[in-house]
Structures are given as structure tokens and as C-alpha cells.
């Protein structure tokens, strides 16, 4: 993996987990209001979780990048 693609993967992974953990209303809806969010919110959550997991897996499998 080149240094540039490694950096892009790190940024993509960080953005996916940030959006999933901080900006989606799923935990708030479940904990505070006791209701399940709508299907679009759950679908976006699933997509972000898959992107974050795939990016993290790619980062962990990448050989150490040297300059």
C-alpha cells in the first residue's frame, strides 16, 4: 500500500467512525426515547459501520509504509 493510499484510508476510516459514533441519532433514540430509528438511519449506520470496519481491516493488513 502506498503512503498516499494509506493516508486516504486512515482519513476514510476516521470519518466513518466519527460519523457513526457522534452524529447519528441512533443511540439517543434508543436510550432516551425508547424507539427504534427509521430504516434510512439504520441503513446509513450499517453502511458507515461496514466502511469503517473495511478501512480498519485494510489498515491493519497493510505493511508498514516507509518513506
N, C-alpha and C positions, 0 to 999 in steps of 0.2 A: 504494500500500500504506500503510495507516495505521500509526502508530507502534506501536500495541499489537500488530497482526498481525506487524509486522516483528520486534518483540522476541520474540514467541512462536516465530517461525520461527528466529530465532537460537538460542534455547534448545533447540528441537527438533533443529536441526542439530548443535549441540554434544553433546547427549545421544546422538544416533545414532552420531556418530563416536567418542565416548568408549566407548560400549558395544561398538562394533565393534572398536576398536583395543586396548582394555585388558582387557576382561572375557570375551571368548570364547576358548575353548581352542584354536582352530584353529591359530595359529602354533606353539604349544607342542606340539601333537600331531604336526604335520608335521615340525618341526625336531628335537625331542628323541626322539620315539618312532618316527618313520618310518611313521606310519599316518594314513590319512585319517579325519577325524571322521565321525560318523554323519550321515544325511540331515537330521534335525531341526536339528542345529547348522549345517549348510551352508545350510539354508533360512532360519534366523534371520539368519545372516550376510548372505545375499543381500537379505533384506528391509531390514535396517539399512543396507546399502550403498545401496539404492535410495532409502530415506528421506533419508539424508544427502546424496546427490547431488541429489535433487529440491529439498531445502531450500536447499542451497548455490546451485543454479541460480536459485531464486526470489529469494534474497538478492542475487545479482549482477545480476539483471534489474530489481530494484526501483529506482525513482527515489529519490534522496536524500531522507530524511524530515526535515522541518524542524518545529520546534515552533511 
